[in-house]
Amino acid sequence: MTTLTLAKALNMGLRKAMEDDPKVLIMGEDIGKLGGVFRVTDGLQKDFGEDRVIDTPLAESGIIGTAIGLAIRGYRPVCEIQFDGFVFPAADQIITQLAKMPLRSLGKLKLPVVVRIPCGGGIGAVEHHSESPEAYFTHTAGLRVVACSNPVDAYTMIQQAVRSDDPVIFFEPKRRYWDKADVDTSPAATWHPFDAARIAKPGADLTMLAWGPMVKTALLAAGAAAEEGRDVEVIDLRSLNPVDLPLVIESVRRTGRCVIVHEAPVYSGLGGELAARITEQCFYHLEAPVLRVGGFSTPYPPSRLEEHYLPDLDRVLDAVDRAFGY
């Protein structure tokens, strides 16, 4: 076991992927000499050279377009979008080309492109640097969308993403980059399946769904609820498209209650789709409506207001109380 931060686990996962396959290359703004604004790619250009760790112009559409061309020629590009809000200039390439070309070619073209996106708030940054845009991409058929929440998953999931023949949108919770955990980096380590959710904490009274930066918040809420005698099960979805619905449905049918927590605004967020699926398949098992906790329907606020904007322990526990109030 090695104690790693989430950022270092990503770094080591990328390093291992590049060592295993010479067709893997990394590209993005300031990722080479600087090592990225969060230092996730620190040291990789020095060890693998400028042909495999490429400092690109400030042009997200060009980064993704170039990656698509490289993938068609047999490479496995990993693209870093410097901040979540910067992905939108690349939306045309991602949605109309990256997600569509494999089906358009009847499977003859594989596009094993990974788009890494540091996501969410909590670091005192402004709009365009604190977004949670997962719903845009889970709505886009043809993309795998995943979100790591801890160093263990960061190390394994980035390698699984690189190995996937499907294009992958890879969300990284930027405020958790410095969280630490023991990671088994040995070849004998057992890896959780790429598209499977994980029960982060078992429970019997209520199911709480979260992903990325909100998993830690959900676990803290479950600990606080336990002091009031409520046994909350926390599920880290990990894969947002496809979603591990069988695990979710089994849990909600067992507990009878569900709270979904995400940073993105509640309106039209991924939580709405999850709530609909759960209601359809668990209707006769539910003791209360499926409740959602998320951001407000407003552009991301100045940093002095983000603590009010982001879902916190009190708002999550309020939803738990409401679920038990029915």
ZAVO-170768 format. One record per residue (C-alpha): residue number from 1; x, y, z; residue in one letter. Coordinates in steps of 0.5 Angstrom, whole numbers, plus 2048, in hexadecimal, padded with zeros to 3 digits. Example, Ala and Ser with C-alpha at 12.3 -4.5 7.8 and 13.67 -1.06 7.14 Angstrom:
2
   k  xx  yy  zz r
   1 819 7F7 810 A
   2 81B 7FE 80E S
***
This chain:
326
   k  xx  yy  zz r
   1 800 800 800 M
   2 802 807 7FE T
   3 7FF 80D 801 T
   4 7FD 812 7FC L
   5 7F9 818 7FB T
   6 7F4 818 7F5 L
   7 7F8 81C 7F1 A
   8 7FE 818 7F2 K
   9 7FA 811 7F0 A
  10 7F8 814 7EA L
  11 7FF 816 7E8 N
  12 801 80F 7EA M
  13 7FB 80C 7E6 G
  14 7FD 810 7E0 L
  15 805 80E 7E0 R
  16 803 807 7E1 K
  17 7FE 807 7DB A
  18 804 80B 7D7 M
  19 809 805 7D9 E
  20 804 800 7D7 D
  21 802 803 7D0 D
  22 807 807 7CB P
  23 800 809 7C8 K
  24 7FE 80D 7CE V
  25 800 815 7CE L
  26 7FD 81A 7D2 I
  27 7FB 821 7CF M
  28 7F9 828 7D2 G
  29 7FA 82F 7D5 E
  30 801 830 7D9 D
  31 801 828 7DB I
  32 808 827 7D8 G
  33 80D 82C 7DB K
  34 808 82E 7E1 L
  35 805 828 7E2 G
  36 7FE 82A 7E2 G
  37 7FB 830 7E6 V
  38 7FA 82A 7EB F
  39 800 827 7EA R
  40 7FD 820 7E8 V
  41 802 81F 7E2 T
  42 808 821 7E6 D
  43 80E 81E 7E4 G
  44 80B 81A 7DE L
  45 80E 81F 7D8 Q
  46 815 81E 7DB K
  47 814 816 7DB D
  48 810 815 7D5 F
  49 812 81B 7D0 G
  50 80F 821 7CD E
  51 80C 81C 7C7 D
  52 808 818 7CD R
  53 806 81E 7D2 V
  54 804 824 7CD I
  55 803 82B 7CF D
  56 7FE 82D 7CB T
  57 7FB 834 7C9 P
  58 7F5 837 7CD L
  59 7F0 834 7C8 A
  60 7EC 82F 7CB E
  61 7E8 82D 7C5 S
  62 7EF 82C 7C1 G
  63 7F1 828 7C7 I
  64 7EB 823 7C6 I
  65 7EB 823 7BF G
  66 7F3 822 7BE T
  67 7F1 81C 7C3 A
  68 7EC 819 7BF I
  69 7F1 819 7B9 G
  70 7F6 816 7BD L
  71 7F1 810 7BF A
  72 7EF 80F 7B8 I
  73 7F7 80D 7B7 R
  74 7F7 809 7BD G
  75 7F9 80D 7C3 Y
  76 7F6 80D 7C9 R
  77 7F6 815 7CB P
  78 7F4 817 7D2 V
  79 7F2 81F 7D2 C
  80 7F2 823 7D8 E
  81 7ED 829 7D8 I
  82 7F0 82E 7DD Q
  83 7EA 830 7E0 F
  84 7E3 82D 7E0 D
  85 7E0 833 7DD G
  86 7E5 833 7D7 F
  87 7E2 82D 7D4 V
  88 7DD 831 7D1 F
  89 7E1 833 7CB P
  90 7E2 82C 7CA A
  91 7DB 82A 7CA A
  92 7DA 82A 7C3 D
  93 7E0 825 7C2 Q
  94 7DE 820 7C7 I
  95 7D6 820 7C6 I
  96 7D6 820 7BE T
  97 7DC 81C 7BD Q
  98 7DF 818 7C3 L
  99 7D9 816 7C5 A
 100 7D6 814 7BE K
 101 7DB 812 7BA M
 102 7DC 80A 7BC P
 103 7D4 809 7BB L
 104 7D5 80D 7B4 R
 105 7DA 809 7B2 S
 106 7D6 802 7B4 L
 107 7DC 801 7B9 G
 108 7E1 801 7B4 K
 109 7E4 807 7B8 L
 110 7E6 807 7BF K
 111 7E8 80D 7C3 L
 112 7EB 80C 7C9 P
 113 7EC 813 7CB V
 114 7EB 815 7D3 V
 115 7E9 81C 7D5 V
 116 7EC 81D 7DC R
 117 7E8 823 7DF I
 118 7E9 826 7E6 P
 119 7E2 827 7E8 C
 120 7DE 82B 7EE G
 121 7DF 830 7F3 G
 122 7E2 831 7FA G
 123 7E9 834 7F8 I
 124 7E7 83B 7F8 G
 125 7E7 83C 7F1 A
 126 7E2 840 7EC V
 127 7DD 83E 7E7 E
 128 7E0 83A 7E1 H
 129 7E5 837 7E6 H
 130 7E0 833 7EB S
 131 7DA 830 7E6 E
 132 7D7 829 7E7 S
 133 7D5 828 7DF P
 134 7D4 820 7E0 E
 135 7CD 821 7DE A
 136 7CF 824 7D7 Y
 137 7D3 81D 7D5 F
 138 7CF 818 7D9 T
 139 7C9 81A 7D4 H
 140 7CE 819 7CE T
 141 7CD 812 7CB A
 142 7D4 80F 7C9 G
 143 7D8 812 7CF L
 144 7DA 80E 7D6 R
 145 7DA 813 7DB V
 146 7DD 811 7E2 V
 147 7DF 815 7E8 A
 148 7E4 813 7ED C
 149 7E4 815 7F5 S
 150 7EA 812 7F8 N
 151 7F1 810 7F7 P
 152 7F0 809 7F6 V
 153 7EB 80A 7F1 D
 154 7EF 80F 7ED A
 155 7F5 80B 7EC Y
 156 7F1 805 7E9 T
 157 7EB 809 7E6 M
 158 7F0 80D 7E2 I
 159 7F4 807 7DF Q
 160 7ED 803 7DE Q
 161 7EB 80A 7DA A
 162 7F1 80A 7D6 V
 163 7F0 802 7D4 R
 164 7E9 803 7D2 S
 165 7E7 804 7CA D
 166 7E2 808 7CC D
 167 7E3 810 7CD P
 168 7E3 811 7D4 V
 169 7E1 818 7D8 I
 170 7E5 817 7DE F
 171 7E3 81C 7E4 F
 172 7E8 81D 7E9 E
 173 7E5 821 7F0 P
 174 7EA 827 7F0 K
 175 7E9 828 7F8 R
 176 7EB 821 7F9 R
 177 7F2 821 7F6 Y
 178 7F5 821 7FC W
 179 7F1 81C 800 D
 180 7F6 816 802 K
 181 7F4 80F 802 A
 182 7F8 808 802 D
 183 7F9 806 7FB V
 184 7FB 7FF 7F9 D
 185 7FF 800 7F2 T
 186 801 7F9 7F2 S
 187 800 7F4 7EC P
 188 7FC 7F0 7F0 A
 189 7F7 7F5 7F2 A
 190 7F0 7F4 7F1 T
 191 7EC 7F9 7ED W
 192 7E5 7FB 7EE H
 193 7E1 7FA 7E7 P
 194 7E1 801 7E3 F
 195 7DA 802 7E2 D
 196 7D8 7FF 7E9 A
 197 7D6 803 7EF A
 198 7D9 802 7F6 R
 199 7D5 802 7FD I
 200 7DA 807 800 A
 201 7D6 806 807 K
 202 7D0 800 808 P
 203 7CA 802 80B G
 204 7C3 800 80C A
 205 7BE 806 80D D
 206 7C0 80B 807 L
 207 7C4 80A 801 T
 208 7C8 811 7FF M
 209 7CB 811 7F8 L
 210 7D1 816 7F7 A
 211 7D7 816 7F2 W
 212 7DD 81A 7F1 G
 213 7DE 81F 7F7 P
 214 7D8 81E 7FA M
 215 7D9 817 7FC V
 216 7DD 819 802 K
 217 7D8 81E 804 T
 218 7D3 818 804 A
 219 7D7 814 808 L
 220 7D8 81A 80D L
 221 7D0 81A 80D A
 222 7CF 813 80E A
 223 7D4 813 814 G
 224 7D0 819 817 A
 225 7C9 816 816 A
 226 7CC 80F 819 A
 227 7CC 814 820 E
 228 7C4 814 81F E
 229 7C4 80D 81E G
 230 7C3 80D 817 R
 231 7C7 808 813 D
 232 7C8 80B 80C V
 233 7CB 807 806 E
 234 7D0 80B 802 V
 235 7D1 809 7FA I
 236 7D6 80C 7F6 D
 237 7D4 80C 7EF L
 238 7DB 80C 7EC R
 239 7D8 80B 7E5 S
 240 7D3 811 7E3 L
 241 7D1 80E 7DC N
 242 7D0 808 7DC P
 243 7CD 808 7E3 V
 244 7CD 802 7E7 D
 245 7C6 802 7E8 L
 246 7C5 7FA 7EB P
 247 7C9 7FC 7F1 L
 248 7C6 803 7F2 V
 249 7BF 7FF 7F1 I
 250 7C1 7FA 7F6 E
 251 7C3 7FF 7FB S
 252 7BD 803 7FB V
 253 7B8 7FD 7FB R
 254 7BB 7FB 801 R
 255 7BB 802 805 T
 256 7B5 805 802 G
 257 7B8 80C 802 R
 258 7BD 810 7FD C
 259 7C1 816 7FD V
 260 7C5 818 7F7 I
 261 7CA 81D 7F8 V
 262 7CE 821 7F3 H
 263 7D2 828 7F2 E
 264 7CE 82A 7EC A
 265 7C8 82E 7EC P
 266 7C2 829 7EE V
 267 7BE 82B 7E8 Y
 268 7BF 827 7E2 S
 269 7C5 824 7E6 G
 270 7C7 81C 7E5 L
 271 7C3 81B 7EC G
 272 7BC 81C 7E8 G
 273 7BE 816 7E3 E
 274 7C0 812 7E9 L
 275 7BA 814 7ED A
 276 7B5 812 7E7 A
 277 7B9 80B 7E6 R
 278 7B8 80A 7EE I
 279 7B1 80C 7EE T
 280 7AF 808 7E8 E
 281 7B2 801 7EB Q
 282 7B1 802 7F3 C
 283 7AB 806 7F3 F
 284 7A7 800 7F7 Y
 285 7AE 800 7FC H
 286 7AE 808 7FD L
 287 7AC 80A 804 E
 288 7AE 812 802 A
 289 7AF 815 7FB P
 290 7B6 815 7F8 V
 291 7B9 81C 7FA L
 292 7BF 820 7F7 R
 293 7C4 824 7FA V
 294 7C8 829 7F5 G
 295 7CA 82F 7F3 G
 296 7C6 835 7F2 F
 297 7C3 837 7EB S
 298 7C8 83D 7EA T
 299 7CF 83E 7E7 P
 300 7D4 83C 7EC Y
 301 7D5 842 7F1 P
 302 7DB 846 7F3 P
 303 7E0 842 7F8 S
 304 7DD 845 7FE R
 305 7D6 842 7FD L
 306 7D8 83B 7FB E
 307 7D7 838 802 E
 308 7D0 83A 801 H
 309 7CF 838 7FA Y
 310 7D3 831 7FB L
 311 7CF 82B 7FE P
 312 7D1 82A 805 D
 313 7D0 826 80B L
 314 7CA 82A 80E D
 315 7C7 82A 807 R
 316 7C8 822 806 V
 317 7C5 821 80D L
 318 7BF 825 80C D
 319 7BE 820 806 A
 320 7BF 81A 80B V
 321 7BA 81D 810 D
 322 7B5 81F 80B R
 323 7B5 817 808 A
 324 7B4 815 80F F
 325 7AE 81A 810 G
 326 7A9 816 80B Y
***
